Amino acid sequence: MADPLALIDCNNFYVSCERVFDQGLVGVPVVVLSNNDGCAVARSDEAKALGIKMGEPLHLFRDKVERNGIKVLSSNYTLYGDMSRRVVGALHAFSPSLEVYSIDETFVDLSGFGGRMVGQARDMRQSVRQLTGIPTCVGIGPTKTLAKLANHVAKKNPVFAGVCDMMDATIRAVCLPHIAVGEVWGVGRRTEAKLLAQGVNTVADLRDMPMALARKVGTVVLERTVAELNGVRCLDVEEVEPQRKGMAVTRSPGTPITDIDTMGRVITAHATRAAEKLRRHGLVAGTLTVFYHTNPHRPDRPQRHASKSMALKPMSADTFDLVETAMRCLRASWRTDRPFGFTKAGVILDDLLRPDDAPQMLFAPARPRDGRLMDALDQVNDRFGMKSLVLASEGFRDKSWHLKAEMRTPRYTTRLADLPVIVAS
């Protein structure tokens, strides 16, 4: 049996972040909405009990909001990202080996703790709660897949008090036959349907599935999952984030875009953000793609999905280079023959490399700028806030295309103007 791994997962993370700074939300049904206040992306336990589903559009449960006093909030990703960083910072005191799997999930290597690992997991929960206010649950197992399942059990069954140890064979024997196979990490809807057709209904059924049949049903991916369920580790903790192959910046504008000038401002903003992300990760891009499309759920309106890709020569993370290329893509793909209303747009970067690994051009164009200009741009925006310094082509006054976030709470931890203020009575 492999050494123990723990998965610590923040409970209802977006809602929990909001409750840290507004105790009036505790015990109240809370829903956090997606971009443009569209769909539910986070729900408190109270909201789940009222039947609100993940991804459900606001207009479909608005009657429940009014009838049950549900508190609806716009997503505040700046706050959530910073709170995630603080959670991970608290976990570094418990193990030198961590993998940040997502904004609210972290794998922690607990090898070497022996019989103290469950106590260590409880201490982790307490420390994160004390330092950040975020409630968590911990699942322990010999593999990532079993640790994820243990975390699922810890959340669903209060008898475990927030920590489930699936290093214990007895606990595995009791729990796995009662967990639906669709709860297994990496088993999507199509694979689940295939497994159910084979009579594989529970996690225990999948664990006992012959390897050859697992490969036939779900390729080598499902075969590895079966191995992990049997305690054979196929997925190691990745302490160093693998180099990205691509990245994207996409948004849905607050109102449909019908003219190229407004779309140009949107694309400039996305390309600017993409360049910032490239520099933050120490990468340069070789290919840039601009895309934009209409609302596919409105067939009564003219439909169009446009995209255009161009190479960046030489490869670059320079904001001016990316914006110039993005605007060429936009102009080459824009049509004026019909009145389209575009509801989503984005910039995608591919062929990412470290600058030292980027191929050199024999006849590279003259480059009057150097890296210091981008350094200065980033430093200004880091010090005075994002968008303090922007390219003129992004515009200054027209904000009609910006995301709707009419119910967003303050960014308490990253903006001085949004710091909570205590008023003495």
N, C-alpha and C positions, 0 to 999 in steps of 0.2 A: 504493500500500500504506500502511495506517495506521501510526502510531507504535507501538512495541513495548509490550506489556503482559506482565507476569509474574504467574503464579499460584504462590504458594508454599504448599505443602500439608504439614502435619505428618503424618509417617508413623505409622500405627497410634496415633493421638494419645492415646487413653485409656491404652493399654498403655504408651506411651512416658512419660507422666506418672508412672505407677506405678514404672517402672524408674529414673527420675531419683533417687528416694528409696530404692529398694531394689535395689542392684546384683545381689542374688541372683536377681533375675528375668530378668537378661540371659541370652539363650540358652536360656531355659526356655519351654515353651509356656504362654501366659497367655491367659485369657479373662476379659473384664469383662462382668458381667451387667447387665440392665436393672433398672428398679424392681422391688422385691420379689424380687430374685434370680431372675427368671423366664427370660429369654432372653439369648443372646449378642449384645451390641451392639458389641463390639470384640474382635479376635483378633490375637495376634502372628503373625508369619509361620510360626512353628513350629506354632501351633495350626491355622492354615489348612492346612498340609501334612498334618495328621492328619485332614482332611476335615470339620472343624467349620464349619458354615455360619452366615452372618450371620442373626440372628433365630431360630436353632434353640433350642428350649426345653432347659433344663438336664437335665431328666429323660430326654431322648432321647440325650444324649451322656455321661451319668454314667459308663457303663462305660468310655468312652475316658479319662475323667478318672482313674479308678482304675488303668487299665492303663498309661497313658503318663505319669503323674505331672504332669498338667496343673494349673497353679496357677489357681484360680478366685477372682475377687474381686468384691465388690459395687461398683457404680458410686459414684464419689466426685465428684459434680458440683461441689461447692465447690472442690475442688482443681483440677479440669479448667478451670473458668471462670477461676480466678486465673492458671493457667499460660498460658492463651490470651491473657489481658491482657498478660502479660510478653513473649510472643512478638511481639505487635503493637507493644509498646513498643520492642523491638529493631529492628523494621523501619522505624520512623519515622526512623532515622538514614540511610536509603538513598533515600528519596523523600518529598517533601511531599504526594504524592497517593496515598492508600491507600483501599481499600474492604474492610472486614472482611465477607467473604461468609458465613462460618460460624465455628463455634468453632475449626476447624482449618484454614481456608482464607482467604487474603487476596490480593486483586489489588493489584499495585504498578505504577504508571505509570513506565516506564523511558525515556520520550521524552527525548531530549537526550544520551543516553549514547553513541550511535553504536556504533562497534565495540567499546566497553568494556562493553556491556550483559551479555554472557555472564560476563565477569569480575565485574561487579557482582552478578550472580545467585549466583555461587560465594561471593562475600564475604558475601552475605545468609545463605546456608546456614551458613557458618562462624560468623558472629556469633550467629545464633539458637542454634546448638549450644553455643557457648561460654558464652552468657549464661543459657540456660535448660536446656541438656542435651537438648533435643528435636531429633531428626533430621527433616530436611525434604527435599523435592524441589521443583524449580522448573521450570515450563514457560513458555516465552516464545512469543508470537505476536502478530499484528497485531490480533486480536480476542479477546474473552473465550472464545469457543468453541474457537478454535485453541489458546489458552493452556491451557485445560483438557485438551485432547487431548495437548498437548506434555507436560503434567504426568503424564498417564497413561503416556506412553511413557517418561519419565524414571524412573518407578517400576518399570516392567516390564522395561526393558532396561538392564542394568548398563553397557553400552558408553558410555552418556551420562554416567556418573558423577554422576547426580542432577540434571543440568541439560540440558534439551532445548530447542533453539532452532528453532522453526518459522517464524521470520522467513526462514529459509533455504529457498528453493524446492526445493532438492535434497532436504533432509530431509523436507519435506512430500511430495514425489513418492515417496520411498522408504517412508514410514511409513503414509500414509493408506490405500493399498490393502490393508494388512494389519491394519487395525483394524476390528472388527465394528461395524456401524452402531448397535447398541444401546449402545455406549460413548459416543455423542455426548451432550453435555449437553442435557437437555430432551427427549430421545427416550425416552418411556416404553414400557411393554410393548405397549400397544395400537397406538401409532404404529409401533413396531418391526415388529409383525405385518403392518401395512398396507404398510410399505416392503418387507419380505421378499416379500410377495405381488406387488409390482411389480418384483421382481428387483433391488432395491437392498439389497445385502448388506454393503457396506463403506462406510467414511467417504468414500472416493473416489467411489463410486457416488452417494452422497447429494450430494456437492459438485457433480457433473456433472448432477444432476437438473434438468429444466426448471422454472423458477420457477412457471409456471402449474400444473404437475402437483403441485409441492410444496404450493402453497396448497390444491389440491383434496384432497390426502391428509391434510394436517395443519394446515390453516388458515394464517393469516398468521404464526403462531408458527414453523411449519416453514419457511415461506418466508424468514423472517429468519435461521433457522439455516443454510439453504443460502447466503444472502448472506454470513454470517459465515465460513463455510467457504471462500468465495472471497475472503476478505480485506477485505470491506466491513463496517465496524464499525456494528452496529445497537444495541449495548449499551455505554453509556459507564460509566466508573468513577464510582460514586456516593460521593463523599467525605463527604457529609452524609446520614446515615441518614434515609430517608423517614419521614414521620410515620405511626405505626401507625394502622390503621383499627380494630383490635380486639386483644384479648389474652385469654389463658386461663390458668388454674391448674388442673391436673388431676392426680390421683394415684390409684393403686390401693392401698387399705388393706391392711395386713398380714393381716387376717382379714375375712371377709364381715361386713357391717353389717346387722343385723336390726331395730334399734329407732331411733326418731326422735331420741332424746336423743344417741346416739352419732353419728348422721348430722349432727345439729346442731353437734357439736363439730368434725366434719370440715369442714362447710361454713363455719363461722366461721373456721377456720384458712385455708381457701382464699380466702375473701373478704378476710381480713386481708392475706394475701400479695399478692392482686391490687391492693389499695389501695396497698401499698408500691411495687409496680411502676409504678402510675399516677403516683405522686408523683415517683418517680425519673426518669420520662420527661417530667415537666412537663405531664401531661394530666389531663383529667377525663372521666368516662364518662356516657353518656346512657341506656344500657340494660344491665341485668344479667340473666344467665340462669344458673339452677342446673340441673344435670342429674346423674343417677345411674342406673346400670343394673346388672343382674345379669350373670353370666358367660354370654356367648352360646355358648360351647363346651360348656356343660353343659345340653343339652336335657332331661335327666332331672329337672332342678330347675325350680321356678316361674320364669318369665321376665317381666321388666318393664324398660322403658326410659322413665324419667320426665324431663321438663324443664318449666321454667316461666320465663317472662321478665317482667320488670317495668321500667318507666321510672324513672329517677332524676330527680326533680324537686325542686330544681334539679340540674343535672349536678354530679357530685361526685367527689372522690378521697379523701374522708374515710372512715376505717376504720369509724367508727360508722354512717355512712349506708349503706355497702356491706353491712356485716354485718346491719343491720336489714332491708334489702331482701332480702338472700339468705335470711334466716330466714322472711320472709313467703312467698317463693317455695317454700321447703321445706315449710312447713305447708300451703300451698295444693295441693301436688302429692302429698303423702304419702298412701298407702293402707294400711289395716289389715286388709283382708279376707282376705289370704293371707300366709303367712310367707316373705317374700322375703329373699334374702341378697345384698346389693349389693356388687359387687366393684370398682366404679369410680365416682368422683364428681368434680365440678369446678364451677368458676365461670367464666363467659365474660363479657367486657365488650365492648360495641360502641358505635358512635357516639362515638368518641374525638375530643376537640378540645382545643386550648390553652385555658386558663381565660379568656383575654381574648376568645376567639372564641365562647364558650358563650353561648347566648341567655339573656337576662334574663327573669325572671318578674315580672309586674306585681304579683302578690300572693304574693311569696316568703314561705315560712314563717319564723318567728323562728328564728334560729340562735344559741343561747347560746355555741357554741364558735367559735373562730377558728383560723386556720392554725397558730398557735403550739403548740397542743396536739399536732397531728400532727408538727410539727417536733421537739418534745420526744420524742415516741414514737420517731421515726426515729433521733434522736441517741442515745438510750439503747440501742437495739438495735444500732446501728452500733458503739458503744463497747464494750458488754459482750457482744455476740453475739446472733445472731438468736434470737427467742423469749425474751429476757431479760424483756421486758415484754409481756404478752398480755392480751386480754380474758378475763374470767372465763368467758364462755360457751364458750371453747375448751377449758376444763378444765385441770387441773394434774396429776392422778395417772393417769388412764386413758390409757395409751399403746398400747392393744391395736390401735388402728386405724393406727398409724404404719407407715411402710414397713419392710419387712424389709431389713436391710442387715447381715447377720450376719458378712460377710467384708469389710467396708469398712475401708480403710486410714486412718490418721490424716489430718486436714486440715492438712498440714505448714505451709502458707504463710499460713493465715488464722486459726489459733488458737494462742495462746501455749502452751496446755497440750499441744498436739500438735507443738511444735517438736522436730526431731530433737536428740537429746542425744549428744554425743561423750564417752565415758568413757575417761579416760587409764588405760592399763595400768600 
